[in-house]
Amino acid sequence: MSVYGALKPYIQIARIDHWFKNVFMLPGVVLVLFDDPSLLGVSLFWQLFIAFIATGLVASSNYVINEILDAPQDALHPVKKNRPVPSGQVNIVNGYIEWLLLAVLGLILSWTLGMLFFYSALALWIMGCLYNIPPMRTKDKPYLDVLSESVNNPLRLLLGWYGVGAVKFPSLSLIMAYWMIGAFFMAVKRFAEYRRIDDPAVAASYRTSFSHYNEERLLTSIIYYAVAFGFFFGIFLIRYRIELLVSIPFLAGFISYYIHIGFHEDSPVQYPERLYKHRGFVVYAAFCAVLMTALMFIDLPVIDQLFAPTLQIQ
């Protein structure tokens, strides 16, 4: 067997293709530059490159431990049973070494970007441990499984925020909105997985939290997370950037579109790295991202006038 052939399973379990999730760092970058334009400089792109690599290495460490500890359950899944660990392509001892090595490399690289970035990266790694490793293993607990994994969303925002040199903490309303939209994505993923398996007993044997879930409960949680996101995002935009009100109808469309995709047979939301194949959704998501970025920097006085408070409470 060639060297590449021997290493390929270990590269696969690091899920480098999932590094695309680091795109969730970009809003943190945009917001911090809006808050402090002086951070925009020649070194910005180099800092972002290092931040992206460091975050990717820490995330890959979490993916490796996930692959190792989920192997018995993955063996019961119609697709995941072919992954490198459940199919016997990975030496478990070597897998644990890879898990620790990736974490160490990522955290050392994070250290070079300052303590606040380092602490955020360390929190990302710790959450991966809590999510995957017994006895805590939050992924086995209904609702906590979604909330504990989606907390990686605001952590990535912090990694983008601190990756360019910010020293203060961003708005709590923004952090909460980012957490809730991440929980929304994760709940839709759970919903699509549950529908894909289409057998409550098999679903519960594959994922422990599915012993509690059903389609009604998952849909109810999806609605809750979407509404919570709307409330927290509303607080943020009213306090900090009223122009973002223009994006609300489009964000509502984005949420509806994502739920719609979740109902597809063998929905791609089960494997977010494959969503790029859904061209219409990708174009719409890109439009929303560009619109919101533009609204952060383009002043629209008419919006402030239209939504100025008229009710005075004594």
The 8 nearest C-alpha neighbors of each residue, nearest first, counted from 0:
[[1, 4, 5, 2, 3, 6, 7, 88],
 [2, 0, 4, 3, 5, 6, 7, 8],
 [3, 1, 5, 4, 6, 0, 7, 8],
 [4, 2, 6, 1, 5, 7, 0, 8],
 [3, 5, 1, 7, 2, 6, 0, 8],
 [6, 4, 2, 3, 7, 1, 0, 8],
 [7, 5, 3, 9, 4, 8, 2, 10],
 [6, 8, 10, 4, 9, 3, 5, 11],
 [9, 7, 11, 10, 83, 6, 89, 12],
 [10, 8, 12, 11, 6, 7, 13, 89],
 [11, 9, 7, 13, 8, 12, 6, 14],
 [10, 12, 8, 14, 9, 13, 7, 15],
 [11, 13, 14, 9, 63, 10, 8, 66],
 [12, 14, 59, 10, 11, 63, 15, 62],
 [15, 13, 12, 16, 11, 17, 59, 62],
 [14, 16, 17, 18, 13, 59, 11, 55],
 [15, 17, 14, 18, 19, 272, 13, 11],
 [18, 16, 19, 15, 14, 20, 272, 271],
 [17, 19, 20, 15, 16, 55, 21, 14],
 [18, 20, 17, 21, 22, 16, 272, 15],
 [21, 19, 22, 18, 17, 23, 24, 272],
 [22, 20, 23, 19, 24, 18, 51, 155],
 [21, 23, 20, 24, 25, 19, 26, 18],
 [24, 22, 21, 25, 20, 155, 156, 26],
 [25, 23, 159, 156, 155, 22, 21, 27],
 [24, 26, 28, 27, 23, 22, 159, 29],
 [27, 25, 29, 28, 24, 30, 23, 156],
 [26, 28, 160, 156, 159, 30, 25, 24],
 [27, 29, 25, 159, 160, 26, 31, 30],
 [30, 28, 26, 32, 27, 31, 25, 33],
 [31, 29, 33, 27, 32, 28, 26, 34],
 [30, 32, 34, 33, 28, 29, 160, 35],
 [33, 31, 36, 35, 29, 34, 30, 28],
 [32, 34, 30, 31, 35, 36, 29, 295],
 [33, 35, 31, 32, 30, 36, 29, 37],
 [34, 36, 32, 37, 33, 31, 38, 165],
 [37, 35, 32, 38, 39, 33, 34, 31],
 [38, 36, 39, 35, 40, 32, 34, 33],
 [39, 37, 36, 40, 35, 32, 163, 164],
 [40, 38, 37, 36, 43, 32, 41, 42],
 [39, 41, 43, 42, 38, 37, 44, 36],
 [40, 42, 43, 44, 39, 45, 38, 46],
 [41, 43, 45, 40, 44, 46, 39, 47],
 [44, 42, 46, 40, 45, 41, 39, 47],
 [43, 45, 47, 46, 42, 48, 41, 40],
 [44, 46, 48, 42, 47, 43, 49, 41],
 [47, 45, 43, 49, 44, 48, 50, 163],
 [48, 46, 50, 44, 45, 49, 51, 43],
 [47, 49, 45, 51, 50, 46, 44, 52],
 [48, 50, 52, 46, 51, 47, 53, 45],
 [51, 49, 47, 53, 48, 52, 162, 54],
 [50, 52, 48, 54, 49, 53, 47, 55],
 [51, 53, 55, 49, 54, 50, 56, 48],
 [54, 52, 105, 50, 56, 55, 51, 108],
 [55, 53, 57, 51, 52, 56, 50, 58],
 [54, 56, 52, 58, 53, 57, 18, 59],
 [57, 55, 105, 59, 53, 58, 54, 101],
 [56, 58, 102, 105, 60, 54, 59, 55],
 [57, 59, 55, 61, 60, 56, 54, 62],
 [60, 58, 13, 62, 56, 61, 57, 55],
 [59, 61, 98, 57, 101, 63, 102, 58],
 [62, 60, 58, 127, 59, 64, 63, 65],
 [63, 61, 59, 65, 60, 64, 13, 66],
 [64, 62, 66, 60, 65, 12, 13, 61],
 [65, 63, 67, 61, 66, 62, 68, 98],
 [64, 66, 62, 63, 68, 67, 69, 131],
 [67, 65, 63, 69, 64, 68, 70, 62],
 [68, 66, 64, 65, 70, 69, 84, 63],
 [67, 69, 65, 70, 66, 64, 131, 71],
 [70, 68, 66, 72, 67, 71, 65, 73],
 [69, 71, 85, 73, 72, 67, 68, 84],
 [72, 70, 74, 73, 69, 85, 75, 68],
 [73, 71, 205, 74, 75, 70, 69, 206],
 [74, 72, 70, 76, 80, 79, 75, 71],
 [73, 75, 80, 72, 71, 85, 76, 70],
 [76, 74, 73, 72, 205, 80, 77, 71],
 [75, 77, 73, 79, 78, 80, 74, 205],
 [78, 76, 79, 80, 75, 196, 74, 81],
 [77, 79, 80, 76, 81, 82, 73, 74],
 [80, 78, 73, 81, 76, 82, 77, 74],
 [79, 81, 74, 73, 78, 76, 82, 85],
 [82, 80, 79, 86, 78, 83, 85, 74],
 [81, 83, 79, 80, 84, 85, 86, 73],
 [84, 82, 88, 86, 8, 85, 89, 87],
 [83, 85, 89, 87, 86, 82, 88, 70],
 [86, 84, 70, 87, 74, 80, 82, 83],
 [85, 87, 83, 84, 81, 88, 82, 80],
 [88, 86, 84, 85, 89, 83, 90, 82],
 [87, 89, 83, 84, 86, 8, 90, 85],
 [90, 88, 84, 87, 91, 83, 8, 94],
 [89, 91, 93, 92, 94, 88, 87, 84],
 [92, 90, 94, 93, 89, 95, 67, 84],
 [93, 91, 95, 94, 90, 96, 89, 97],
 [92, 94, 96, 90, 91, 95, 97, 89],
 [95, 93, 91, 97, 92, 96, 90, 98],
 [94, 96, 98, 92, 97, 93, 91, 99],
 [95, 97, 93, 99, 94, 98, 100, 92],
 [96, 98, 94, 100, 95, 99, 101, 93],
 [97, 99, 60, 95, 96, 101, 63, 100],
 [100, 98, 102, 96, 97, 101, 103, 95],
 [101, 99, 97, 103, 102, 98, 96, 104],
 [100, 102, 60, 104, 56, 103, 99, 98],
 [103, 101, 57, 99, 105, 60, 100, 104],
 [102, 104, 100, 106, 105, 101, 107, 99],
 [105, 103, 101, 107, 102, 106, 100, 108],
 [104, 106, 53, 56, 57, 102, 108, 103],
 [105, 107, 109, 103, 108, 104, 102, 110],
 [108, 106, 110, 104, 109, 105, 103, 111],
 [107, 109, 105, 106, 110, 111, 53, 104],
 [110, 108, 106, 117, 107, 111, 112, 53],
 [109, 111, 117, 107, 108, 112, 113, 106],
 [110, 112, 109, 108, 113, 107, 117, 114],
 [113, 111, 110, 109, 116, 162, 114, 117],
 [114, 112, 110, 116, 111, 115, 117, 109],
 [113, 115, 117, 116, 118, 110, 112, 109],
 [116, 114, 118, 117, 113, 119, 161, 166],
 [115, 117, 119, 161, 114, 118, 113, 158],
 [116, 118, 114, 109, 120, 110, 115, 119],
 [119, 117, 121, 115, 120, 116, 114, 122],
 [118, 120, 122, 116, 117, 121, 158, 154],
 [121, 119, 123, 117, 122, 118, 116, 124],
 [120, 122, 118, 124, 123, 119, 117, 125],
 [123, 121, 125, 119, 120, 124, 126, 118],
 [124, 122, 120, 126, 121, 125, 151, 119],
 [123, 125, 127, 121, 122, 126, 57, 120],
 [126, 124, 122, 128, 127, 123, 121, 129],
 [127, 125, 129, 123, 128, 124, 130, 122],
 [126, 128, 124, 130, 61, 125, 129, 131],
 [127, 129, 125, 131, 126, 130, 132, 124],
 [130, 128, 126, 136, 127, 131, 132, 135],
 [129, 131, 137, 136, 127, 138, 128, 126],
 [130, 132, 136, 128, 129, 65, 127, 138],
 [131, 133, 136, 128, 129, 130, 134, 135],
 [134, 132, 136, 135, 131, 129, 137, 130],
 [133, 135, 136, 132, 129, 137, 131, 130],
 [134, 136, 133, 137, 129, 132, 130, 131],
 [137, 135, 133, 131, 130, 132, 138, 129],
 [136, 138, 130, 144, 139, 140, 135, 143],
 [137, 139, 144, 130, 136, 140, 131, 143],
 [140, 138, 208, 207, 137, 136, 144, 141],
 [139, 141, 208, 137, 144, 143, 138, 142],
 [142, 140, 208, 143, 144, 139, 211, 212],
 [143, 141, 144, 145, 146, 140, 208, 220],
 [144, 142, 146, 145, 141, 140, 147, 137],
 [143, 145, 138, 137, 142, 147, 140, 146],
 [146, 144, 142, 143, 148, 147, 182, 185],
 [145, 147, 143, 149, 148, 144, 182, 150],
 [148, 146, 150, 144, 149, 145, 143, 130],
 [149, 147, 150, 145, 146, 151, 144, 130],
 [148, 150, 181, 182, 151, 146, 152, 147],
 [151, 149, 152, 148, 147, 178, 153, 146],
 [150, 152, 154, 149, 153, 148, 155, 123],
 [151, 153, 150, 155, 154, 149, 181, 178],
 [154, 152, 156, 155, 177, 178, 174, 151],
 [155, 153, 151, 157, 156, 152, 158, 119],
 [156, 154, 158, 24, 152, 157, 153, 23],
 [155, 157, 24, 27, 153, 159, 154, 158],
 [158, 156, 160, 154, 155, 159, 161, 153],
 [159, 157, 155, 161, 156, 160, 162, 116],
 [158, 160, 24, 27, 162, 28, 156, 157],
 [161, 159, 27, 157, 28, 158, 162, 31],
 [162, 160, 165, 164, 116, 158, 163, 159],
 [163, 161, 159, 158, 160, 164, 50, 116],
 [164, 162, 161, 165, 46, 43, 160, 47],
 [163, 165, 161, 162, 166, 38, 160, 112],
 [166, 164, 161, 167, 163, 160, 31, 162],
 [165, 167, 164, 161, 168, 115, 160, 169],
 [166, 168, 165, 169, 161, 115, 160, 164],
 [167, 169, 170, 166, 165, 171, 157, 160],
 [170, 168, 171, 167, 173, 174, 157, 160],
 [169, 171, 173, 172, 174, 168, 235, 175],
 [170, 172, 174, 173, 175, 169, 168, 235],
 [173, 171, 175, 231, 170, 235, 174, 176],
 [174, 172, 176, 170, 171, 175, 235, 177],
 [175, 173, 171, 177, 172, 176, 153, 178],
 [174, 176, 178, 172, 177, 173, 179, 171],
 [177, 175, 228, 231, 173, 179, 232, 178],
 [178, 176, 174, 180, 175, 153, 179, 173],
 [177, 179, 175, 181, 176, 153, 150, 180],
 [180, 178, 182, 228, 176, 181, 224, 177],
 [179, 181, 183, 177, 182, 178, 228, 176],
 [180, 182, 149, 178, 184, 179, 183, 152],
 [183, 181, 179, 149, 185, 180, 184, 145],
 [182, 184, 180, 224, 186, 181, 185, 221],
 [185, 183, 181, 187, 182, 186, 188, 180],
 [184, 186, 188, 182, 187, 183, 145, 181],
 [187, 185, 189, 183, 188, 184, 221, 182],
 [188, 186, 190, 184, 189, 185, 261, 191],
 [187, 189, 269, 185, 191, 186, 268, 190],
 [190, 188, 186, 192, 187, 191, 193, 185],
 [191, 189, 187, 193, 188, 192, 217, 186],
 [190, 192, 194, 188, 261, 193, 189, 195],
 [193, 191, 195, 189, 194, 190, 269, 188],
 [192, 194, 190, 196, 195, 191, 189, 197],
 [193, 195, 197, 191, 192, 196, 190, 214],
 [196, 194, 192, 197, 193, 265, 191, 264],
 [195, 197, 193, 194, 198, 202, 192, 201],
 [198, 196, 194, 195, 193, 199, 202, 201],
 [197, 199, 201, 196, 200, 202, 193, 194],
 [200, 198, 202, 201, 203, 197, 210, 209],
 [201, 199, 203, 202, 198, 204, 210, 209],
 [200, 202, 204, 198, 203, 199, 205, 196],
 [201, 203, 199, 205, 200, 204, 209, 198],
 [204, 202, 210, 209, 207, 206, 200, 205],
 [203, 205, 201, 202, 206, 207, 200, 72],
 [204, 206, 72, 202, 203, 75, 201, 76],
 [207, 205, 203, 209, 208, 204, 202, 72],
 [208, 206, 139, 203, 209, 210, 204, 205],
 [207, 209, 141, 139, 140, 210, 206, 211],
 [210, 208, 203, 212, 211, 207, 206, 202],
 [209, 211, 203, 208, 207, 212, 199, 202],
 [212, 210, 209, 208, 141, 213, 207, 203],
 [213, 211, 209, 210, 216, 217, 208, 214],
 [212, 214, 216, 215, 217, 211, 209, 193],
 [213, 215, 217, 216, 218, 190, 212, 193],
 [214, 216, 218, 217, 213, 219, 212, 220],
 [217, 215, 219, 213, 218, 214, 212, 220],
 [216, 218, 220, 214, 219, 215, 190, 213],
 [219, 217, 221, 215, 220, 216, 214, 222],
 [218, 220, 216, 222, 217, 221, 215, 223],
 [219, 221, 223, 217, 222, 218, 224, 216],
 [222, 220, 218, 224, 219, 223, 183, 186],
 [221, 223, 225, 219, 220, 224, 226, 218],
 [224, 222, 220, 226, 221, 225, 227, 219],
 [225, 223, 227, 183, 179, 221, 226, 222],
 [224, 226, 228, 222, 223, 227, 183, 221],
 [225, 227, 229, 223, 228, 224, 222, 230],
 [228, 226, 224, 230, 229, 225, 223, 231],
 [229, 227, 176, 179, 225, 231, 226, 230],
 [230, 228, 226, 232, 227, 231, 233, 225],
 [229, 231, 233, 227, 232, 228, 226, 234],
 [232, 230, 176, 234, 172, 233, 228, 229],
 [231, 233, 235, 229, 176, 234, 230, 228],
 [234, 232, 230, 236, 231, 235, 229, 237],
 [235, 233, 231, 237, 232, 236, 238, 230],
 [234, 236, 232, 238, 233, 172, 237, 173],
 [235, 237, 240, 241, 239, 233, 238, 234],
 [236, 238, 241, 234, 235, 239, 240, 233],
 [239, 237, 235, 236, 234, 240, 241, 233],
 [238, 240, 236, 237, 235, 241, 234, 170],
 [241, 239, 236, 242, 243, 237, 238, 295],
 [240, 242, 237, 236, 243, 244, 303, 239],
 [243, 241, 244, 240, 294, 245, 299, 302],
 [244, 242, 245, 241, 246, 294, 240, 236],
 [243, 245, 242, 246, 247, 241, 236, 302],
 [244, 246, 243, 247, 242, 248, 294, 249],
 [245, 247, 244, 249, 243, 248, 250, 291],
 [246, 248, 250, 249, 244, 245, 251, 243],
 [249, 247, 251, 250, 246, 252, 245, 244],
 [248, 250, 252, 251, 246, 247, 253, 287],
 [251, 249, 253, 247, 252, 248, 246, 254],
 [252, 250, 248, 254, 249, 253, 247, 255],
 [251, 253, 249, 255, 250, 254, 256, 248],
 [252, 254, 250, 256, 251, 255, 249, 257],
 [255, 253, 257, 251, 256, 252, 250, 258],
 [254, 256, 252, 258, 257, 253, 259, 251],
 [257, 255, 259, 253, 254, 258, 252, 260],
 [258, 256, 260, 254, 259, 255, 253, 261],
 [257, 259, 261, 255, 260, 256, 254, 187],
 [260, 258, 256, 257, 261, 262, 255, 263],
 [259, 261, 257, 263, 262, 258, 256, 266],
 [262, 260, 258, 259, 191, 263, 266, 187],
 [261, 263, 260, 259, 264, 266, 191, 258],
 [264, 262, 266, 260, 261, 265, 259, 267],
 [263, 265, 266, 262, 195, 194, 191, 261],
 [266, 264, 195, 263, 267, 191, 269, 192],
 [265, 267, 263, 264, 268, 261, 191, 269],
 [266, 268, 269, 270, 274, 273, 271, 265],
 [269, 267, 271, 270, 188, 266, 261, 274],
 [270, 268, 188, 267, 266, 192, 271, 191],
 [269, 271, 268, 267, 272, 273, 274, 188],
 [272, 270, 268, 273, 274, 269, 267, 17],
 [271, 273, 270, 274, 17, 16, 275, 19],
 [274, 272, 271, 275, 270, 276, 267, 268],
 [275, 273, 276, 271, 277, 272, 267, 268],
 [274, 276, 277, 273, 281, 278, 272, 280],
 [277, 275, 274, 278, 273, 281, 267, 279],
 [276, 278, 275, 274, 280, 279, 281, 273],
 [279, 277, 281, 280, 276, 282, 275, 274],
 [280, 278, 282, 281, 277, 283, 284, 276],
 [279, 281, 283, 282, 278, 277, 284, 256],
 [282, 280, 284, 278, 283, 279, 275, 285],
 [283, 281, 285, 279, 280, 284, 278, 286],
 [282, 284, 286, 280, 285, 281, 279, 287],
 [285, 283, 281, 287, 286, 282, 280, 288],
 [286, 284, 288, 282, 283, 287, 281, 289],
 [285, 287, 283, 289, 284, 288, 290, 282],
 [288, 286, 290, 284, 285, 289, 291, 283],
 [287, 289, 285, 291, 286, 290, 292, 284],
 [290, 288, 292, 286, 287, 291, 293, 285],
 [289, 291, 287, 293, 288, 292, 286, 294],
 [290, 292, 294, 288, 293, 289, 287, 295],
 [293, 291, 289, 295, 294, 290, 288, 296],
 [292, 294, 290, 295, 291, 296, 297, 289],
 [295, 293, 291, 297, 296, 292, 242, 243],
 [294, 296, 292, 293, 297, 291, 240, 33],
 [295, 297, 294, 293, 298, 33, 292, 242],
 [298, 296, 294, 293, 295, 299, 242, 292],
 [297, 299, 300, 296, 242, 294, 295, 302],
 [298, 300, 301, 302, 242, 297, 303, 294],
 [301, 299, 303, 302, 298, 304, 242, 305],
 [300, 302, 304, 303, 299, 305, 306, 298],
 [303, 301, 305, 304, 300, 299, 306, 242],
 [302, 304, 300, 306, 301, 305, 307, 241],
 [305, 303, 301, 307, 302, 306, 300, 308],
 [306, 304, 302, 303, 307, 301, 300, 308],
 [305, 307, 303, 304, 302, 308, 241, 301],
 [306, 308, 304, 305, 303, 309, 302, 310],
 [309, 307, 310, 306, 311, 305, 304, 303],
 [310, 308, 311, 307, 306, 312, 305, 304],
 [311, 309, 308, 312, 307, 313, 306, 305],
 [310, 312, 309, 313, 308, 307, 306, 304],
 [313, 311, 310, 309, 308, 307, 306, 237],
 [312, 311, 310, 309, 308, 307, 306, 238]]
